[in-house]
Amino acid sequence: MSAHMSHHLSGPNLRPPSGDARLDLTDVFAFQSNTEPSRTVLIMDVNSFGFDPSAGQYLHPEAVYRLCVDNDGDNRPDVTFDFVFSQPQDGRQTVTVSKDGEVVIADAEVSFGVEPNVVEAGGVVFSAGLRSDPFFADLEGIGNNFTWTGNDTMAESNVIGIALEVPDDLLGPDPRIGVWGRVLLRKDGELVSVDRGAHPSLTAYFNAEDAKDAYNAGDPADDVRNYREAWIAVLEHTGGYTADEAMDELETVLPDVLRFDRSQPARYPNGRRLADDVTDVRLQMISHGKITGDGIGHHIDLLDEFPYLGPPHA
């Protein structure tokens, strides 16, 4: 079984989408604000380890990074937040935030140092910048047939963290929402989806290499129809599930939308906090409980307040 990277390196053959690390959606988080219980935090991490040397730490100026929120249960976006990054200049980059096509925050500075740049407008709190990768796993051990090394592969990794904190009612009146991330790239005048996802560690375990590009271009509303049979077969193979057991197990992650009932405390799979041990959850899932976890604990550099992601590693 191939090593999984949460959602890191979600293109074919453990490569970033389109071979460009800047376009790699790594993780999506949704949880209640620590300081204001009536506010929701959404975080989308991108640009996994292996920054493109020519691109440095910047994000792709021809891309749209998008957080999608479904608030009526049809697995289609009702609220979208788009993040568009400027052409980098002199070691700087800015980002413009739009909600449903309307600019909320224009030209916010992306932070590449230890201190995050936190911007507020219209009740929306926002920050984008180089941060410590919160994902934790013994990927070497997973790739070596679950022979654990005790090493956290991501211990020194950074990502570009895109973090929002918004009033609950901005996302809809029902406390139950669904969240996913998407990365779109302008190609020949069109915006093409090159990566998308919500739940960690799905694409590496469940999608064949030749299915990954189509998956990244697809829509969650079509996931059950397109992937149910193939993913049932994976669980039958990896965990000895019956077809019915596999379908029950897949209900959480098919479609690939992170469900979050905001009237309940966040804990994966109800939303996802930065410290939730999603690797153990996924190992238990694919092994039918035979593998309980990889022995790696969450990172201790997380912040107690917005933007919650730890400072970048040197």
KOLVEXKE-784933 format. One record per residue (C-alpha): residue number from 1; x, y, z; residue in one letter. Coordinates in steps of 0.25 Angstrom, whole numbers, plus 5000, padded with zeros to 4 digits. Example, Ala and Ser with C-alpha at 12.3 -4.5 7.8 and 13.67 -1.06 7.14 Angstrom:
<atoms>
@seq: 1; xx: 5049; yy: 4982; zz: 5031; type: a .
@seq: 2; xx: 5055; yy: 4996; zz: 5029; type: s .
</atoms>
This chain:
<atoms>
@seq: 1; xx: 5000; yy: 5000; zz: 5000; type: m .
@seq: 2; xx: 5005; yy: 5014; zz: 4996; type: s .
@seq: 3; xx: 5009; yy: 5024; zz: 5007; type: a .
@seq: 4; xx: 4998; yy: 5034; zz: 5008; type: h .
@seq: 5; xx: 5001; yy: 5049; zz: 5010; type: m .
@seq: 6; xx: 4988; yy: 5053; zz: 5017; type: s .
@seq: 7; xx: 4983; yy: 5060; zz: 5004; type: h .
@seq: 8; xx: 4998; yy: 5064; zz: 5001; type: h .
@seq: 9; xx: 5003; yy: 5060; zz: 4987; type: l .
@seq: 10; xx: 4989; yy: 5057; zz: 4982; type: s .
@seq: 11; xx: 4993; yy: 5056; zz: 4967; type: g .
@seq: 12; xx: 4997; yy: 5043; zz: 4960; type: p .
@seq: 13; xx: 5009; yy: 5035; zz: 4966; type: n .
@seq: 14; xx: 5010; yy: 5043; zz: 4978; type: l .
@seq: 15; xx: 5013; yy: 5056; zz: 4971; type: r .
@seq: 16; xx: 5006; yy: 5069; zz: 4973; type: p .
@seq: 17; xx: 4995; yy: 5073; zz: 4963; type: p .
@seq: 18; xx: 5000; yy: 5077; zz: 4950; type: s .
@seq: 19; xx: 5014; yy: 5074; zz: 4955; type: g .
@seq: 20; xx: 5014; yy: 5088; zz: 4963; type: d .
@seq: 21; xx: 5015; yy: 5088; zz: 4978; type: a .
@seq: 22; xx: 5008; yy: 5102; zz: 4978; type: r .
@seq: 23; xx: 4995; yy: 5095; zz: 4974; type: l .
@seq: 24; xx: 4995; yy: 5084; zz: 4984; type: d .
@seq: 25; xx: 4983; yy: 5085; zz: 4994; type: l .
@seq: 26; xx: 4988; yy: 5077; zz: 5006; type: t .
@seq: 27; xx: 4978; yy: 5078; zz: 5017; type: d .
@seq: 28; xx: 4964; yy: 5085; zz: 5021; type: v .
@seq: 29; xx: 4960; yy: 5088; zz: 5035; type: f .
@seq: 30; xx: 4947; yy: 5093; zz: 5041; type: a .
@seq: 31; xx: 4945; yy: 5096; zz: 5056; type: f .
@seq: 32; xx: 4939; yy: 5106; zz: 5066; type: q .
@seq: 33; xx: 4947; yy: 5118; zz: 5069; type: s .
@seq: 34; xx: 4954; yy: 5117; zz: 5083; type: n .
@seq: 35; xx: 4951; yy: 5131; zz: 5086; type: t .
@seq: 36; xx: 4937; yy: 5133; zz: 5080; type: e .
@seq: 37; xx: 4928; yy: 5120; zz: 5081; type: p .
@seq: 38; xx: 4918; yy: 5127; zz: 5071; type: s .
@seq: 39; xx: 4929; yy: 5127; zz: 5060; type: r .
@seq: 40; xx: 4934; yy: 5117; zz: 5051; type: t .
@seq: 41; xx: 4949; yy: 5115; zz: 5047; type: v .
@seq: 42; xx: 4952; yy: 5109; zz: 5033; type: l .
@seq: 43; xx: 4966; yy: 5106; zz: 5029; type: i .
@seq: 44; xx: 4972; yy: 5101; zz: 5015; type: m .
@seq: 45; xx: 4986; yy: 5097; zz: 5015; type: d .
@seq: 46; xx: 4994; yy: 5097; zz: 5001; type: v .
@seq: 47; xx: 5008; yy: 5096; zz: 4995; type: n .
@seq: 48; xx: 5013; yy: 5083; zz: 5002; type: s .
@seq: 49; xx: 5028; yy: 5080; zz: 5005; type: f .
@seq: 50; xx: 5036; yy: 5080; zz: 4992; type: g .
@seq: 51; xx: 5034; yy: 5095; zz: 4989; type: f .
@seq: 52; xx: 5036; yy: 5097; zz: 4975; type: d .
@seq: 53; xx: 5050; yy: 5104; zz: 4975; type: p .
@seq: 54; xx: 5047; yy: 5113; zz: 4964; type: s .
@seq: 55; xx: 5034; yy: 5117; zz: 4971; type: a .
@seq: 56; xx: 5040; yy: 5118; zz: 4985; type: g .
@seq: 57; xx: 5029; yy: 5119; zz: 4996; type: q .
@seq: 58; xx: 5019; yy: 5126; zz: 4987; type: y .
@seq: 59; xx: 5005; yy: 5122; zz: 4982; type: l .
@seq: 60; xx: 5002; yy: 5121; zz: 4968; type: h .
@seq: 61; xx: 4997; yy: 5135; zz: 4962; type: p .
@seq: 62; xx: 4989; yy: 5128; zz: 4951; type: e .
@seq: 63; xx: 4981; yy: 5120; zz: 4961; type: a .
@seq: 64; xx: 4968; yy: 5121; zz: 4969; type: v .
@seq: 65; xx: 4969; yy: 5115; zz: 4983; type: y .
@seq: 66; xx: 4955; yy: 5112; zz: 4988; type: r .
@seq: 67; xx: 4947; yy: 5108; zz: 5000; type: l .
@seq: 68; xx: 4933; yy: 5102; zz: 4998; type: c .
@seq: 69; xx: 4922; yy: 5102; zz: 5008; type: v .
@seq: 70; xx: 4909; yy: 5094; zz: 5006; type: d .
@seq: 71; xx: 4899; yy: 5098; zz: 5016; type: n .
@seq: 72; xx: 4886; yy: 5090; zz: 5011; type: d .
@seq: 73; xx: 4892; yy: 5076; zz: 5010; type: g .
@seq: 74; xx: 4892; yy: 5075; zz: 4994; type: d .
@seq: 75; xx: 4908; yy: 5074; zz: 4994; type: n .
@seq: 76; xx: 4908; yy: 5086; zz: 4985; type: r .
@seq: 77; xx: 4914; yy: 5099; zz: 4989; type: p .
@seq: 78; xx: 4905; yy: 5110; zz: 4994; type: d .
@seq: 79; xx: 4916; yy: 5119; zz: 5000; type: v .
@seq: 80; xx: 4930; yy: 5120; zz: 4993; type: t .
@seq: 81; xx: 4942; yy: 5127; zz: 4998; type: f .
@seq: 82; xx: 4952; yy: 5130; zz: 4987; type: d .
@seq: 83; xx: 4967; yy: 5134; zz: 4990; type: f .
@seq: 84; xx: 4975; yy: 5140; zz: 4978; type: v .
@seq: 85; xx: 4989; yy: 5142; zz: 4980; type: f .
@seq: 86; xx: 4997; yy: 5153; zz: 4973; type: s .
@seq: 87; xx: 5010; yy: 5151; zz: 4964; type: q .
@seq: 88; xx: 5021; yy: 5151; zz: 4975; type: p .
@seq: 89; xx: 5030; yy: 5163; zz: 4974; type: q .
@seq: 90; xx: 5043; yy: 5166; zz: 4983; type: d .
@seq: 91; xx: 5040; yy: 5154; zz: 4992; type: g .
@seq: 92; xx: 5025; yy: 5159; zz: 4995; type: r .
@seq: 93; xx: 5012; yy: 5154; zz: 4991; type: q .
@seq: 94; xx: 4998; yy: 5159; zz: 4993; type: t .
@seq: 95; xx: 4984; yy: 5152; zz: 4993; type: v .
@seq: 96; xx: 4970; yy: 5156; zz: 4991; type: t .
@seq: 97; xx: 4958; yy: 5149; zz: 4997; type: v .
@seq: 98; xx: 4945; yy: 5148; zz: 4991; type: s .
@seq: 99; xx: 4932; yy: 5142; zz: 4997; type: k .
@seq: 100; xx: 4922; yy: 5138; zz: 4986; type: d .
@seq: 101; xx: 4929; yy: 5147; zz: 4976; type: g .
@seq: 102; xx: 4929; yy: 5159; zz: 4984; type: e .
@seq: 103; xx: 4943; yy: 5165; zz: 4989; type: v .
@seq: 104; xx: 4943; yy: 5164; zz: 5004; type: v .
@seq: 105; xx: 4958; yy: 5167; zz: 5007; type: i .
@seq: 106; xx: 4967; yy: 5173; zz: 4996; type: a .
@seq: 107; xx: 4982; yy: 5171; zz: 4995; type: d .
@seq: 108; xx: 4985; yy: 5166; zz: 5008; type: a .
@seq: 109; xx: 5000; yy: 5163; zz: 5011; type: e .
@seq: 110; xx: 5004; yy: 5149; zz: 5011; type: v .
@seq: 111; xx: 5013; yy: 5146; zz: 5023; type: s .
@seq: 112; xx: 5026; yy: 5138; zz: 5021; type: f .
@seq: 113; xx: 5032; yy: 5141; zz: 5035; type: g .
@seq: 114; xx: 5029; yy: 5136; zz: 5049; type: v .
@seq: 115; xx: 5018; yy: 5146; zz: 5051; type: e .
@seq: 116; xx: 5005; yy: 5144; zz: 5044; type: p .
@seq: 117; xx: 4998; yy: 5155; zz: 5037; type: n .
@seq: 118; xx: 4984; yy: 5156; zz: 5042; type: v .
@seq: 119; xx: 4974; yy: 5164; zz: 5034; type: v .
@seq: 120; xx: 4959; yy: 5167; zz: 5038; type: e .
@seq: 121; xx: 4948; yy: 5173; zz: 5029; type: a .
@seq: 122; xx: 4933; yy: 5171; zz: 5030; type: g .
@seq: 123; xx: 4933; yy: 5162; zz: 5041; type: g .
@seq: 124; xx: 4943; yy: 5153; zz: 5034; type: v .
@seq: 125; xx: 4957; yy: 5150; zz: 5040; type: v .
@seq: 126; xx: 4967; yy: 5145; zz: 5030; type: f .
@seq: 127; xx: 4982; yy: 5141; zz: 5030; type: s .
@seq: 128; xx: 4990; yy: 5135; zz: 5019; type: a .
@seq: 129; xx: 5005; yy: 5131; zz: 5020; type: g .
@seq: 130; xx: 5016; yy: 5121; zz: 5022; type: l .
@seq: 131; xx: 5013; yy: 5113; zz: 5034; type: r .
@seq: 132; xx: 5017; yy: 5099; zz: 5041; type: s .
@seq: 133; xx: 5010; yy: 5088; zz: 5034; type: d .
@seq: 134; xx: 5000; yy: 5082; zz: 5045; type: p .
@seq: 135; xx: 4998; yy: 5069; zz: 5038; type: f .
@seq: 136; xx: 5006; yy: 5057; zz: 5046; type: f .
@seq: 137; xx: 5008; yy: 5043; zz: 5042; type: a .
@seq: 138; xx: 5019; yy: 5032; zz: 5040; type: d .
@seq: 139; xx: 5018; yy: 5032; zz: 5025; type: l .
@seq: 140; xx: 5031; yy: 5024; zz: 5024; type: e .
@seq: 141; xx: 5025; yy: 5013; zz: 5033; type: g .
@seq: 142; xx: 5012; yy: 5013; zz: 5025; type: i .
@seq: 143; xx: 5020; yy: 5012; zz: 5012; type: g .
@seq: 144; xx: 5028; yy: 5000; zz: 5018; type: n .
@seq: 145; xx: 5016; yy: 4991; zz: 5021; type: n .
@seq: 146; xx: 5013; yy: 4998; zz: 5035; type: f .
@seq: 147; xx: 5026; yy: 4996; zz: 5041; type: t .
@seq: 148; xx: 5027; yy: 5008; zz: 5050; type: w .
@seq: 149; xx: 5039; yy: 5017; zz: 5051; type: t .
@seq: 150; xx: 5034; yy: 5026; zz: 5061; type: g .
@seq: 151; xx: 5038; yy: 5038; zz: 5052; type: n .
@seq: 152; xx: 5027; yy: 5048; zz: 5049; type: d .
@seq: 153; xx: 5030; yy: 5051; zz: 5034; type: t .
@seq: 154; xx: 5024; yy: 5065; zz: 5034; type: m .
@seq: 155; xx: 5031; yy: 5069; zz: 5047; type: a .
@seq: 156; xx: 5039; yy: 5080; zz: 5040; type: e .
@seq: 157; xx: 5030; yy: 5083; zz: 5028; type: s .
@seq: 158; xx: 5023; yy: 5096; zz: 5025; type: n .
@seq: 159; xx: 5011; yy: 5099; zz: 5017; type: v .
@seq: 160; xx: 5004; yy: 5112; zz: 5012; type: i .
@seq: 161; xx: 4992; yy: 5113; zz: 5022; type: g .
@seq: 162; xx: 4980; yy: 5120; zz: 5017; type: i .
@seq: 163; xx: 4971; yy: 5123; zz: 5030; type: a .
@seq: 164; xx: 4957; yy: 5129; zz: 5032; type: l .
@seq: 165; xx: 4949; yy: 5132; zz: 5044; type: e .
@seq: 166; xx: 4935; yy: 5136; zz: 5041; type: v .
@seq: 167; xx: 4921; yy: 5138; zz: 5048; type: p .
@seq: 168; xx: 4913; yy: 5125; zz: 5048; type: d .
@seq: 169; xx: 4902; yy: 5132; zz: 5041; type: d .
@seq: 170; xx: 4910; yy: 5136; zz: 5029; type: l .
@seq: 171; xx: 4911; yy: 5121; zz: 5026; type: l .
@seq: 172; xx: 4896; yy: 5119; zz: 5027; type: g .
@seq: 173; xx: 4885; yy: 5117; zz: 5038; type: p .
@seq: 174; xx: 4886; yy: 5102; zz: 5039; type: d .
@seq: 175; xx: 4898; yy: 5098; zz: 5049; type: p .
@seq: 176; xx: 4901; yy: 5086; zz: 5039; type: r .
@seq: 177; xx: 4910; yy: 5090; zz: 5028; type: i .
@seq: 178; xx: 4919; yy: 5082; zz: 5018; type: g .
@seq: 179; xx: 4933; yy: 5088; zz: 5014; type: v .
@seq: 180; xx: 4943; yy: 5084; zz: 5004; type: w .
@seq: 181; xx: 4955; yy: 5091; zz: 4997; type: g .
@seq: 182; xx: 4958; yy: 5093; zz: 4982; type: r .
@seq: 183; xx: 4970; yy: 5098; zz: 4974; type: v .
@seq: 184; xx: 4966; yy: 5103; zz: 4960; type: l .
@seq: 185; xx: 4977; yy: 5108; zz: 4950; type: l .
@seq: 186; xx: 4975; yy: 5117; zz: 4938; type: r .
@seq: 187; xx: 4977; yy: 5109; zz: 4925; type: k .
@seq: 188; xx: 4974; yy: 5115; zz: 4912; type: d .
@seq: 189; xx: 4965; yy: 5125; zz: 4918; type: g .
@seq: 190; xx: 4957; yy: 5114; zz: 4926; type: e .
@seq: 191; xx: 4958; yy: 5111; zz: 4941; type: l .
@seq: 192; xx: 4961; yy: 5096; zz: 4942; type: v .
@seq: 193; xx: 4960; yy: 5089; zz: 4955; type: s .
@seq: 194; xx: 4974; yy: 5082; zz: 4958; type: v .
@seq: 195; xx: 4972; yy: 5078; zz: 4972; type: d .
@seq: 196; xx: 4960; yy: 5077; zz: 4982; type: r .
@seq: 197; xx: 4957; yy: 5069; zz: 4995; type: g .
@seq: 198; xx: 4952; yy: 5070; zz: 5009; type: a .
@seq: 199; xx: 4955; yy: 5057; zz: 5016; type: h .
@seq: 200; xx: 4969; yy: 5053; zz: 5019; type: p .
@seq: 201; xx: 4976; yy: 5041; zz: 5013; type: s .
@seq: 202; xx: 4966; yy: 5037; zz: 5003; type: l .
@seq: 203; xx: 4972; yy: 5039; zz: 4989; type: t .
@seq: 204; xx: 4985; yy: 5031; zz: 4992; type: a .
@seq: 205; xx: 4977; yy: 5019; zz: 4998; type: y .
@seq: 206; xx: 4965; yy: 5019; zz: 4989; type: f .
@seq: 207; xx: 4968; yy: 5025; zz: 4976; type: n .
@seq: 208; xx: 4976; yy: 5017; zz: 4965; type: a .
@seq: 209; xx: 4987; yy: 5026; zz: 4959; type: e .
@seq: 210; xx: 4979; yy: 5027; zz: 4946; type: d .
@seq: 211; xx: 4967; yy: 5032; zz: 4954; type: a .
@seq: 212; xx: 4973; yy: 5043; zz: 4961; type: k .
@seq: 213; xx: 4973; yy: 5055; zz: 4951; type: d .
@seq: 214; xx: 4958; yy: 5052; zz: 4948; type: a .
@seq: 215; xx: 4955; yy: 5052; zz: 4963; type: y .
@seq: 216; xx: 4962; yy: 5065; zz: 4965; type: n .
@seq: 217; xx: 4954; yy: 5071; zz: 4954; type: a .
@seq: 218; xx: 4941; yy: 5065; zz: 4959; type: g .
@seq: 219; xx: 4930; yy: 5070; zz: 4968; type: d .
@seq: 220; xx: 4926; yy: 5064; zz: 4982; type: p .
@seq: 221; xx: 4911; yy: 5062; zz: 4977; type: a .
@seq: 222; xx: 4916; yy: 5052; zz: 4967; type: d .
@seq: 223; xx: 4925; yy: 5044; zz: 4977; type: d .
@seq: 224; xx: 4916; yy: 5033; zz: 4981; type: v .
@seq: 225; xx: 4912; yy: 5030; zz: 4967; type: r .
@seq: 226; xx: 4926; yy: 5030; zz: 4962; type: n .
@seq: 227; xx: 4934; yy: 5024; zz: 4973; type: y .
@seq: 228; xx: 4925; yy: 5015; zz: 4982; type: r .
@seq: 229; xx: 4928; yy: 5002; zz: 4975; type: e .
@seq: 230; xx: 4943; yy: 5004; zz: 4974; type: a .
@seq: 231; xx: 4944; yy: 5009; zz: 4988; type: w .
@seq: 232; xx: 4936; yy: 4997; zz: 4993; type: i .
@seq: 233; xx: 4946; yy: 4988; zz: 4986; type: a .
@seq: 234; xx: 4958; yy: 4995; zz: 4993; type: v .
@seq: 235; xx: 4952; yy: 4992; zz: 5007; type: l .
@seq: 236; xx: 4949; yy: 4978; zz: 5003; type: e .
@seq: 237; xx: 4963; yy: 4976; zz: 4999; type: h .
@seq: 238; xx: 4970; yy: 4984; zz: 5010; type: t .
@seq: 239; xx: 4961; yy: 4981; zz: 5022; type: g .
@seq: 240; xx: 4953; yy: 4968; zz: 5018; type: g .
@seq: 241; xx: 4940; yy: 4976; zz: 5019; type: y .
@seq: 242; xx: 4927; yy: 4971; zz: 5013; type: t .
@seq: 243; xx: 4921; yy: 4980; zz: 5003; type: a .
@seq: 244; xx: 4911; yy: 4984; zz: 5013; type: d .
@seq: 245; xx: 4921; yy: 4987; zz: 5024; type: e .
@seq: 246; xx: 4929; yy: 4995; zz: 5014; type: a .
@seq: 247; xx: 4918; yy: 5003; zz: 5009; type: m .
@seq: 248; xx: 4914; yy: 5007; zz: 5024; type: d .
@seq: 249; xx: 4929; yy: 5010; zz: 5026; type: e .
@seq: 250; xx: 4929; yy: 5019; zz: 5014; type: l .
@seq: 251; xx: 4917; yy: 5027; zz: 5018; type: e .
@seq: 252; xx: 4926; yy: 5037; zz: 5025; type: t .
@seq: 253; xx: 4935; yy: 5040; zz: 5014; type: v .
@seq: 254; xx: 4927; yy: 5038; zz: 5001; type: l .
@seq: 255; xx: 4924; yy: 5048; zz: 4996; type: p .
@seq: 256; xx: 4937; yy: 5055; zz: 5000; type: d .
@seq: 257; xx: 4931; yy: 5066; zz: 5008; type: v .
@seq: 258; xx: 4935; yy: 5069; zz: 5022; type: l .
@seq: 259; xx: 4922; yy: 5070; zz: 5030; type: r .
@seq: 260; xx: 4922; yy: 5079; zz: 5042; type: f .
@seq: 261; xx: 4910; yy: 5080; zz: 5052; type: d .
@seq: 262; xx: 4914; yy: 5093; zz: 5058; type: r .
@seq: 263; xx: 4904; yy: 5091; zz: 5070; type: s .
@seq: 264; xx: 4914; yy: 5080; zz: 5074; type: q .
@seq: 265; xx: 4928; yy: 5081; zz: 5078; type: p .
@seq: 266; xx: 4938; yy: 5079; zz: 5066; type: a .
@seq: 267; xx: 4945; yy: 5066; zz: 5066; type: r .
@seq: 268; xx: 4948; yy: 5058; zz: 5053; type: y .
@seq: 269; xx: 4939; yy: 5054; zz: 5046; type: p .
@seq: 270; xx: 4930; yy: 5065; zz: 5051; type: n .
@seq: 271; xx: 4939; yy: 5076; zz: 5046; type: g .
@seq: 272; xx: 4954; yy: 5074; zz: 5048; type: r .
@seq: 273; xx: 4963; yy: 5081; zz: 5058; type: r .
@seq: 274; xx: 4978; yy: 5083; zz: 5055; type: l .
@seq: 275; xx: 4981; yy: 5073; zz: 5066; type: a .
@seq: 276; xx: 4971; yy: 5062; zz: 5062; type: d .
@seq: 277; xx: 4979; yy: 5049; zz: 5059; type: d .
@seq: 278; xx: 4973; yy: 5046; zz: 5045; type: v .
@seq: 279; xx: 4984; yy: 5037; zz: 5042; type: t .
@seq: 280; xx: 4980; yy: 5027; zz: 5053; type: d .
@seq: 281; xx: 4965; yy: 5028; zz: 5048; type: v .
@seq: 282; xx: 4969; yy: 5025; zz: 5034; type: r .
@seq: 283; xx: 4978; yy: 5013; zz: 5037; type: l .
@seq: 284; xx: 4967; yy: 5007; zz: 5046; type: q .
@seq: 285; xx: 4957; yy: 5009; zz: 5034; type: m .
@seq: 286; xx: 4966; yy: 5003; zz: 5023; type: i .
@seq: 287; xx: 4970; yy: 4991; zz: 5032; type: s .
@seq: 288; xx: 4956; yy: 4988; zz: 5039; type: h .
@seq: 289; xx: 4962; yy: 4992; zz: 5052; type: g .
@seq: 290; xx: 4974; yy: 4983; zz: 5051; type: k .
@seq: 291; xx: 4984; yy: 4994; zz: 5051; type: i .
@seq: 292; xx: 4980; yy: 5004; zz: 5062; type: t .
@seq: 293; xx: 4990; yy: 5015; zz: 5059; type: g .
@seq: 294; xx: 5004; yy: 5020; zz: 5056; type: d .
@seq: 295; xx: 5008; yy: 5024; zz: 5069; type: g .
@seq: 296; xx: 5011; yy: 5039; zz: 5065; type: i .
@seq: 297; xx: 5005; yy: 5050; zz: 5073; type: g .
@seq: 298; xx: 5000; yy: 5064; zz: 5069; type: h .
@seq: 299; xx: 5009; yy: 5076; zz: 5067; type: h .
@seq: 300; xx: 5012; yy: 5084; zz: 5080; type: i .
@seq: 301; xx: 5014; yy: 5097; zz: 5072; type: d .
@seq: 302; xx: 4999; yy: 5100; zz: 5070; type: l .
@seq: 303; xx: 4994; yy: 5114; zz: 5074; type: l .
@seq: 304; xx: 4982; yy: 5115; zz: 5084; type: d .
@seq: 305; xx: 4977; yy: 5127; zz: 5075; type: e .
@seq: 306; xx: 4975; yy: 5131; zz: 5061; type: f .
@seq: 307; xx: 4981; yy: 5126; zz: 5051; type: p .
@seq: 308; xx: 4984; yy: 5114; zz: 5060; type: y .
@seq: 309; xx: 4995; yy: 5109; zz: 5051; type: l .
@seq: 310; xx: 5009; yy: 5109; zz: 5057; type: g .
@seq: 311; xx: 5020; yy: 5118; zz: 5052; type: p .
@seq: 312; xx: 5028; yy: 5113; zz: 5041; type: p .
@seq: 313; xx: 5040; yy: 5104; zz: 5042; type: h .
@seq: 314; xx: 5053; yy: 5111; zz: 5038; type: a .
</atoms>
